[in-house]
Amino acid sequence: MNKTLLKICCTLCFLLLGIRSYATHIVGGELYYDCLGGDQYRITIKIYKDCSPGVTTGFDDPLFLTIFGSGNQVLQTLQIPLPGFTNVPFTPGNPCFQAPPNVCVQEAIYVTTVTLSGSPGGYTFAYQRCCRNNTILNILDPGGTGATYTETTPLNSVATCNNSPRFNHFPPIALCVGDSLIFDHSATDPDGDSLVYEFVPTFSGATPGNPMPNVASNPPYAPILFQAPFSATNPITSNPASSIHPQTGVLKVYPTQQGQFVVGVAAREYRNGVLIGIHRRDFQFNVTQCLVNTVSQFEIPLNDIQEVNGTYVSCGQLQVTFDNNSINSSYYYWDFGVPNITTDNSTQTDPTYTFPGPGTYQIMLVSNPGYFCADTSYQDLVVRPEFDPQITAPAPQCLAGNSFSFNVNGIYENGATFNWTFGGPSTPGTATGQTVNGVTYSNYGTFPVTLTANQFECEEVRTTEVTIIGPIVPSWEIDTSKGCAPHTAFFTYTGDNANVTPVFSWQFGDGGTSNLPNPSHVYGAPGSYDVSLTITDPTGCTAQTTINLTDAIEVFIRPDAGFFLTPPVANIFLSTIRFFDQSTGGIACHYDFGDGITSTNCNTIHEYLEAGNYWVVQTVTNEFGCPDTAVQKVIIEPEYGIYIPNAFTPDADKINPTYTVKGLGIDSFQIYIFNRWGEKLFESSDIYYHWNGRRNNADSGPIVPQDVYVYRIFVLDVFGREHEYFGHISVLY
């Protein structure tokens, strides 16, 4: 087996090295046309090029297409830009054939539309390109031989506005020695003309010296020359000989020699029994040794399955899933080894099968069944009887006198073994057997118990827990045991519950109770209160316990704040308010007058500087530090008044230098000053912006002459009343 694989690999490497060195050019091509009417044609050229490693020659950009008239004269040359290209996928018909790593073919499809002047004798379209792969076996001088892809429209007298046939599929880019290819090489004719298929020689064209001519040579074109014993009708070494069905276009090849071969196929186009055209295409077959490297292998996921000494063991699990890990395989056949039946098989990739019962089964997987590269693998599967041991957690016990028993239940066979592990401070720490008695623990808590059960090759592990309840050690504490009535006290249970949830019963000394572990309670009346907590163990492992605390809570009385003020309503001109203390039980007072001023005098006076509503807060404190507050409102009302002078002296002596209007209780203000001719000298909406005697209140310049001037003032007071004033101003020096 190893020598055969080595020989195949060496042969393949030799072939692919040849492909790498010389595969740099044309692999195949096809040209066809569509008549769009009015002597307008859409021309399509499909070109196939080698793209193996080391190939640097790209597609033509642009491609030069030559159009000839009926006399073979050049009518026009078109330049068609490269639209892009794609890799031709390798699609083997045989799963034994893996894609050779260095065989690569790319396809570019050039399309153009042209309007011609009209030629009753038809047109010939031609594209030429050199050269082919130097390793081709069936033609002479392959490295110096190019290709011509051409199509000729029929005479108008034979067919008007004809559409040429076009092939439907491109053959596979690689074949396998010893395999067979049956390929649909049929074409489609848009006009529904009859097509007849045959092998034909394709045309050579261009030269190594001029590999991509701008103008193709004139037709007719010379065929490529075949290397004996090959010919156009016998283009490839095949046994039986290659053939193409004349009516269906089915191509059959049975390659027996590796290498590269040029094949030409034509579709003869008949209309009403008259031949009106011949459509040609050529392509290159790359024939190589198949990579016979199919490997059949599988495994069973180790979920409910164990692997013992290379054998899979199912511990009572009848439904088994198989993971297929085969290499280079597309088809599968499974046999699950059940005797005396023929339905224990599957063609799925990763099947699931339910076995009828315990037993030993030989599982067989055939990868690529029916092909020469098929490979078979076997695995033994032992299905054991169902094995499902179970253990149950025992009821909790008190620490004092605890003793536990454990027993295995569930499904198991005689001869199964059981090993116990007891976590925590247990005696014993381990044991064996179906039943274990007298397991004790030296401390309370919850501890794991593990059972490891073995039956045949199967092992199952089960776990549970055991709970031991200890003696409860109760304790509690108070946060804020002293306070002023009403006082909220917070109680916190700090005891050790010893692995049990006790029942709580609080007595707060004023008739209040609670069953919460950490309650709070509000004491409304002053006094001292006894508090007790009773703890009850629902398991009975600890006797009921009560903790009493005498005078646990002390609640103090609060003083009673109160004061009298006069007057409660005043105006801004008489804004002094008197405060008289009327509180009881307090030893200290504090007033907040609501305007940012405070006082600690119990009887006091306070003057407000601005109108408004003020809330006065009195806080009274007793000897226990307990406060009480009282609140009253003071209203200070505004008043309205305005003073308008009738003269000022804006000279340099700085005595009465500006004209100043004063007032209070003013919400808005507007003043205008005019000379005797009605010219406005000053205006302002700000009562604090005064006239300096200059025009528009300039900072410098001449002062108005000594004279009598006119003012006009508009005022809106804080009560919403409007006032208008008109008078005279004397400017004096």
PyMOL commands that set and color helices and strands:
alter all, ss='L'
color gray80, all
select helices_A, chain A and resi 2-22+142-144+695-697
alter helices_A, ss='H'
color red, helices_A
select strands_A, chain A and resi 26-37+40-50+63-68+74-80+86-87+105-115+124-129+147-152+166-167+174-176+181-184+187-188+194-199+243-244+250-253+259-271+274-288+298-299+305-308+311-315+319-321+323-324+332-335+345-346+352-354+359-367+375-384+388-390+397-398+404-407+409-411+417-422+426-427+430-432+435-441+445-455+458-469+476-479+482-484+487-493+503-507+513-514+520-523+527-536+545-556+563-566+569-571+576-581+588-592+598-599+604-607+612-621+627-637+641-643+647-648+662-664+666-674+680-684+708-717+722-731
alter strands_A, ss='S'
color yellow, strands_A
deselect
rebuild
show_as cartoon
